[in-house]
């Protein structure tokens, strides 16, 4: 269990990693940003890899809480997806694209935790949204839910691949918007398409 102060530190470190990437940030940079000594920082975490792991775990907890709130707030499955777009686009605007690469190359343990989150919670959220949308008549019912959910989750991280989507040519928020709309148009029923058109107009 972390203290309120330590939680504030994690929030600020998450923001630093998202804005500047992970590799380029040193423990000196972090201590300076937090306004604490390196000794105090190392009393909280053993090393940078430990800090990256803690920030990833904290970020995942926040994402799970956000998803639960959006599900309750949304009046239907389509609105839930549109609320997800709004929230993720805000986040995308501050994320440096190499953060995924940095985790994959330099912090494999943290990346494994992210993949577990991807295969677990994200898959569950997408699957439940598909089931909700089908039940509400907004999504088609003639596709393999497991295949579509896996494709959707797996493709999300492709948006961070700079070989395919150089940041000088594509903004993250535009990419995600197009990605979600493409996904929705593949699963919406006729009624769902009408609802989407009305919500976007």
Secondary structure, DSSP 8 states (H G I E B T S, - for coil): ---HHHHHHHHHHHHHHHHH-STT--HHHHHHHHTS-HHHHHHH-SSHHHHHHHHHHHHHHHHHHHHHHHHHH-SSHHHHHHHHHHHHHHHHTT--THHHHHHHHH-HHHHHHHHHHIIIIIHHHHHHHHHHHHHTTSB-SSS-HHHHHHHHHHHHGGGG-TTTS-TTT--HHHHHHHHHHHHHHHHB-HHHHHHHHHHH-
